[in-house]
Amino acid sequence: MSNHHDTGYKELFSHPEFVQQLIEGFAPPEIAQLMDFSTLENHSGHYITPLFEERIEDLVWSVQAHWQGLSQQVYLYLLLEFQSGVDSRMPIRLLHYVACFYDHLLKTKAASVGEGLPPVFPVVLYNGATPWSAETDIYGLLQPEPPAFLRPYQPRLRYYVIDEGRFSVAELAARQTPLSAVFSLENAATGEALQQAIECAVAVIQSHPHKQRIDRVVTRWFKRHLQRIGTPVDLSGLNSLIEDPSMLAENIQNWIKHERQEGHQEGRQEGESLALQRVLSRQIQLKFGALPDWAEQRLAQATSQQLEDWSAAILFADSIESLLGGQ
């Protein structure tokens, strides 16, 4: 995962408002309804052993949950997964991470075996070009399924995936939260789309009761985001999305005009093509479902003009074959 994602999203989810918005807006409602978000407490740290070579970004929060007259502390284990593709080892990784976190609780005497371990809700926040397809329970990796007498002895751990790129513009707009606005900004693949996402984000932040603080956090994330995608926009003087809208709009407009008049350099052309490929892939999946291998390959090999043509024609297509020309 890139450093910009590391710092940007870790800062977002170091604030309880964004953790609440993530669970309330994107997790199963029956889980969010049990939680008293006023009790959120940050426990983020380094709980894992070096079983995997890659560096991970995880955040841990606790929250009081209430059900059937009981009240208990539940730990939210948030794993930021912004690699380019799906990691099929995720069930194994989460089993390891959660086990190491429990070991940390026991070593620090925050929990004891005698009194019982607290529940954990593992959440993977993912932003990749292809839909998340890895097993969400480690038991699903056991193939063939063990015989009945062995099943009780097999490991089980399920995690919940929030696949950021699978939400449409309308779905994100309906949530009306700063986090949904961040997701919209992240998913915008063109200058025009980014401009629209900025306008929506400003409106959402303006209506937030703590708009000054939220504005500072989102503005810092947004500047890192533009730097990460290589946008040739000078926002060094931007300190607020809601207080400097004219400066921001002018810079974005200049960027759009520059792209239209001068075109991209070779690296920029490739980046735009990949962004358009990612958006088109999401649009096709939302309309037709998972992409077959031949469609994935055709999208990967397409020229920018082909991608633009397909993007314009998707509303009128009745199948993947009619859109992309068949196998």
C-alpha positions as CSV (number, residue, x, y, z in Angstrom):
1,M,0.0,0.0,0.0
2,S,1.3,3.4,-0.9
3,N,2.6,5.8,1.7
4,H,0.0,8.4,0.8
5,H,-2.8,5.9,1.6
6,D,-0.9,5.0,4.8
7,T,-0.9,8.5,6.2
8,G,-4.1,9.7,4.7
9,Y,-6.5,7.0,5.7
10,K,-4.7,6.3,9.0
11,E,-5.3,9.9,9.9
12,L,-9.0,9.7,8.8
13,F,-9.6,6.7,11.0
14,S,-7.8,8.2,14.0
15,H,-10.9,10.3,14.4
16,P,-13.9,8.6,16.0
17,E,-16.4,10.4,13.6
18,F,-14.9,8.6,10.6
19,V,-14.9,5.2,12.4
20,Q,-18.6,5.7,13.2
21,Q,-19.4,6.7,9.6
22,L,-17.6,3.6,8.3
23,I,-19.6,1.3,10.6
24,E,-22.9,3.1,10.3
25,G,-22.7,3.7,6.6
26,F,-21.0,0.6,5.2
27,A,-21.2,-2.3,7.7
28,P,-24.3,-4.4,8.4
29,P,-27.0,-2.3,10.1
30,E,-27.7,-4.9,12.7
31,I,-24.1,-4.5,14.0
32,A,-24.1,-0.8,14.0
33,Q,-27.4,-0.6,15.9
34,L,-25.8,-2.4,18.9
35,M,-23.0,0.1,19.3
36,D,-22.7,3.1,21.5
37,F,-20.3,5.2,19.4
38,S,-19.9,7.8,22.1
39,T,-17.7,5.2,23.8
40,L,-15.2,4.7,21.0
41,E,-11.7,4.4,22.2
42,N,-8.5,4.1,20.1
43,H,-6.2,1.2,20.8
44,S,-4.2,1.2,17.6
45,G,-0.7,-0.2,17.8
46,H,1.6,-2.9,16.5
47,Y,0.1,-6.3,17.5
48,I,1.4,-8.6,14.8
49,T,4.5,-10.7,14.4
50,P,6.4,-10.7,11.1
51,L,4.6,-13.7,9.6
52,F,4.0,-11.8,6.4
53,E,6.7,-9.7,4.7
54,E,4.5,-6.8,3.6
55,R,3.8,-3.9,6.0
56,I,0.2,-3.7,7.0
57,E,-1.9,-0.8,8.2
58,D,-4.3,-1.7,10.9
59,L,-6.3,0.3,13.4
60,V,-8.1,-0.9,16.5
61,W,-11.0,0.8,18.3
62,S,-13.1,-0.4,21.1
63,V,-16.8,0.4,21.6
64,Q,-19.5,-0.6,24.0
65,A,-22.2,-2.8,22.5
66,H,-25.5,-3.5,24.0
67,W,-27.8,-6.5,23.4
68,Q,-30.4,-8.5,25.3
69,G,-29.8,-6.4,28.4
70,L,-26.0,-7.0,28.3
71,S,-23.2,-4.5,27.7
72,Q,-19.8,-5.6,26.5
73,Q,-16.7,-4.1,25.0
74,V,-16.2,-5.0,21.3
75,Y,-13.0,-4.4,19.4
76,L,-13.2,-3.1,15.8
77,Y,-10.2,-4.3,13.9
78,L,-9.8,-2.2,10.8
79,L,-7.3,-3.4,8.1
80,L,-6.6,-1.0,5.3
81,E,-6.0,-3.0,2.1
82,F,-5.2,-0.7,-0.8
83,Q,-3.0,-3.0,-2.8
84,S,-3.5,-3.2,-6.6
85,G,-5.3,-6.6,-6.4
86,V,-7.1,-9.1,-4.2
87,D,-5.0,-11.0,-1.7
88,S,-6.3,-14.5,-1.5
89,R,-4.3,-15.1,1.7
90,M,-6.5,-12.6,3.6
91,P,-8.3,-15.2,5.7
92,I,-5.0,-16.5,7.0
93,R,-3.7,-13.0,7.6
94,L,-6.7,-12.0,9.6
95,L,-6.6,-15.2,11.7
96,H,-3.0,-14.4,12.5
97,Y,-3.6,-10.7,13.2
98,V,-6.6,-11.3,15.5
99,A,-4.7,-14.0,17.3
100,C,-1.8,-11.7,17.9
101,F,-4.1,-9.0,19.1
102,Y,-5.7,-11.4,21.6
103,D,-2.2,-12.3,22.7
104,H,-1.5,-8.6,23.3
105,L,-4.6,-8.2,25.4
106,L,-3.6,-11.1,27.6
107,K,0.0,-9.9,28.0
108,T,-1.0,-6.4,28.9
109,K,-3.7,-7.9,31.2
110,A,-6.4,-5.9,29.3
111,A,-8.3,-9.3,29.2
112,S,-7.9,-12.7,30.8
113,V,-8.8,-16.2,29.8
114,G,-10.6,-16.7,33.1
115,E,-13.0,-13.7,32.5
116,G,-13.2,-14.4,28.8
117,L,-11.9,-12.7,25.7
118,P,-13.9,-9.8,24.1
119,P,-15.5,-10.1,20.7
120,V,-13.7,-8.7,17.6
121,F,-15.3,-7.4,14.5
122,P,-12.6,-7.6,11.7
123,V,-13.2,-5.2,8.8
124,V,-11.1,-5.0,5.6
125,L,-11.4,-1.7,3.8
126,Y,-10.4,-2.4,0.2
127,N,-9.9,-0.1,-2.8
128,G,-8.7,-2.1,-5.9
129,A,-9.6,-2.2,-9.6
130,T,-11.2,-5.6,-9.4
131,P,-13.9,-6.6,-7.0
132,W,-12.9,-8.4,-3.8
133,S,-13.1,-12.1,-4.4
134,A,-11.0,-13.8,-1.6
135,E,-12.7,-16.1,0.9
136,T,-14.2,-14.2,3.8
137,D,-13.8,-17.1,6.2
138,I,-10.7,-19.2,6.6
139,Y,-12.9,-22.3,6.7
140,G,-13.7,-21.6,3.1
141,L,-10.1,-22.3,2.2
142,L,-10.3,-25.9,3.3
143,Q,-10.8,-27.9,0.1
144,P,-12.4,-30.4,-0.2
145,E,-14.5,-29.8,2.9
146,P,-13.5,-32.0,5.8
147,P,-15.7,-34.9,6.8
148,A,-18.3,-34.2,9.5
149,F,-16.2,-35.6,12.3
150,L,-13.3,-33.2,11.6
151,R,-15.3,-30.0,11.0
152,P,-15.6,-29.0,14.6
153,Y,-11.8,-28.9,14.9
154,Q,-11.2,-26.6,12.0
155,P,-10.4,-22.9,12.4
156,R,-13.1,-20.4,11.7
157,L,-12.8,-16.6,11.4
158,R,-15.0,-14.4,9.2
159,Y,-14.2,-10.8,8.3
160,Y,-16.3,-8.2,6.7
161,V,-15.2,-6.5,3.5
162,I,-16.0,-2.9,2.6
163,D,-15.1,-2.7,-1.1
164,E,-14.9,1.0,-1.7
165,G,-14.9,0.9,-5.4
166,R,-18.1,-1.1,-5.7
167,F,-20.3,1.8,-4.5
168,S,-21.9,3.9,-7.2
169,V,-21.9,7.7,-7.2
170,A,-25.6,7.7,-6.2
171,E,-25.0,5.3,-3.4
172,L,-22.3,7.3,-1.9
173,A,-24.2,10.6,-2.3
174,A,-27.2,9.1,-0.5
175,R,-25.1,8.5,2.6
176,Q,-24.2,12.2,3.0
177,T,-21.2,11.8,5.3
178,P,-17.7,13.2,5.1
179,L,-16.4,9.6,4.6
180,S,-18.7,8.9,1.7
181,A,-17.5,12.2,0.2
182,V,-13.9,10.9,0.6
183,F,-14.8,7.7,-1.2
184,S,-16.4,9.7,-4.0
185,L,-13.2,11.8,-4.3
186,E,-11.1,8.6,-4.3
187,N,-13.2,7.0,-7.1
188,A,-13.3,10.0,-9.4
189,A,-11.3,9.1,-12.5
190,T,-11.6,12.3,-14.5
191,G,-11.2,16.0,-13.9
192,E,-14.9,16.6,-14.4
193,A,-15.8,13.8,-12.0
194,L,-13.4,15.1,-9.5
195,Q,-14.9,18.6,-9.7
196,Q,-18.4,17.2,-9.1
197,A,-17.1,15.1,-6.2
198,I,-15.5,18.2,-4.7
199,E,-18.7,20.1,-4.9
200,C,-20.6,17.3,-3.1
201,A,-17.8,17.0,-0.4
202,V,-18.0,20.8,0.3
203,A,-21.7,20.6,0.7
204,V,-21.5,17.7,3.1
205,I,-18.7,19.3,5.2
206,Q,-20.6,22.6,5.4
207,S,-23.6,20.9,7.0
208,H,-21.5,18.9,9.6
209,P,-21.7,20.2,13.2
210,H,-17.9,20.1,13.5
211,K,-17.2,21.3,10.0
212,Q,-14.0,23.2,10.8
213,R,-12.2,20.1,12.2
214,I,-13.7,17.8,9.6
215,D,-12.7,20.2,6.9
216,R,-9.1,20.2,8.1
217,V,-8.9,16.4,8.1
218,V,-10.5,15.9,4.7
219,T,-8.5,18.8,3.1
220,R,-5.2,17.1,4.3
221,W,-6.3,13.8,2.9
222,F,-7.4,15.4,-0.4
223,K,-4.1,17.1,-0.9
224,R,-2.3,13.8,-0.4
225,H,-4.7,12.1,-2.7
226,L,-4.0,14.5,-5.6
227,Q,-0.3,14.1,-5.0
228,R,-0.6,10.3,-5.2
229,I,-2.5,10.3,-8.5
230,G,-0.1,12.8,-10.0
231,T,-2.5,15.7,-10.6
232,P,-0.5,18.7,-11.8
233,V,-2.3,21.1,-9.5
234,D,-0.5,23.4,-7.0
235,L,-2.6,23.2,-3.8
236,S,0.3,24.0,-1.4
237,G,-1.7,27.1,-0.3
238,L,-5.0,25.2,0.1
239,N,-6.0,25.0,3.8
240,S,-9.7,24.5,3.5
241,L,-12.1,22.9,1.0
242,I,-15.0,25.0,2.3
243,E,-13.1,28.3,2.7
244,D,-11.0,28.2,-0.5
245,P,-13.5,26.9,-3.1
246,S,-12.6,29.4,-5.8
247,M,-8.9,28.7,-5.6
248,L,-9.6,24.9,-5.8
249,A,-12.1,25.3,-8.6
250,E,-9.7,27.4,-10.6
251,N,-6.9,24.9,-10.3
252,I,-9.1,21.9,-11.3
253,Q,-10.4,23.9,-14.2
254,N,-6.9,24.8,-15.4
255,W,-5.9,21.1,-15.0
256,I,-8.9,20.0,-17.2
257,K,-8.1,22.6,-19.9
258,H,-4.5,21.7,-19.9
259,E,-5.3,18.0,-20.4
260,R,-7.7,18.8,-23.2
261,Q,-5.3,21.2,-25.0
262,E,-1.9,19.6,-24.5
263,G,-2.8,16.0,-23.7
264,H,-1.0,13.8,-21.2
265,Q,2.7,12.9,-21.3
266,E,3.3,9.2,-21.8
267,G,3.1,8.4,-18.1
268,R,0.0,10.6,-17.6
269,Q,-1.7,8.9,-20.5
270,E,-1.0,5.5,-18.9
271,G,-2.3,6.7,-15.6
272,E,-5.5,8.1,-17.1
273,S,-6.1,5.0,-19.1
274,L,-5.7,2.8,-16.0
275,A,-8.1,5.1,-14.1
276,L,-10.7,4.9,-16.9
277,Q,-10.2,1.2,-17.1
278,R,-10.9,0.9,-13.4
279,V,-14.1,3.0,-13.6
280,L,-15.4,1.2,-16.7
281,S,-14.7,-2.2,-15.0
282,R,-16.8,-1.1,-12.0
283,Q,-19.6,0.1,-14.3
284,I,-19.7,-3.2,-16.2
285,Q,-19.7,-5.2,-13.0
286,L,-22.5,-3.2,-11.5
287,K,-24.6,-3.8,-14.6
288,F,-23.6,-7.4,-15.6
289,G,-21.9,-8.9,-12.6
290,A,-18.4,-10.4,-12.3
291,L,-16.2,-10.1,-15.4
292,P,-15.0,-13.2,-17.2
293,D,-11.3,-13.6,-17.9
294,W,-11.6,-12.7,-21.5
295,A,-13.3,-9.4,-20.6
296,E,-10.6,-8.6,-18.0
297,Q,-8.0,-9.2,-20.6
298,R,-9.7,-7.1,-23.2
299,L,-10.0,-4.1,-20.8
300,A,-6.4,-4.4,-19.9
301,Q,-5.3,-4.3,-23.5
302,A,-7.7,-1.6,-24.7
303,T,-6.6,1.8,-25.9
304,S,-7.8,5.0,-24.3
305,Q,-10.1,5.6,-27.3
306,Q,-11.7,2.1,-26.9
307,L,-12.2,2.7,-23.2
308,E,-13.9,6.0,-23.9
309,D,-16.1,4.4,-26.6
310,W,-17.1,1.6,-24.3
311,S,-17.8,4.0,-21.4
312,A,-20.1,6.0,-23.6
313,A,-21.9,2.9,-24.9
314,I,-22.5,1.0,-21.7
315,L,-25.9,2.5,-21.0
316,F,-27.2,0.9,-24.3
317,A,-25.4,-2.4,-24.0
318,D,-27.5,-5.5,-23.0
319,S,-24.5,-7.8,-22.4
320,I,-20.7,-7.8,-21.9
321,E,-20.4,-9.4,-25.3
322,S,-22.4,-6.7,-27.1
323,L,-20.3,-4.0,-25.4
324,L,-16.8,-5.4,-25.8
325,G,-17.3,-7.4,-29.0
326,G,-17.5,-10.9,-27.6
327,Q,-14.7,-13.4,-27.0
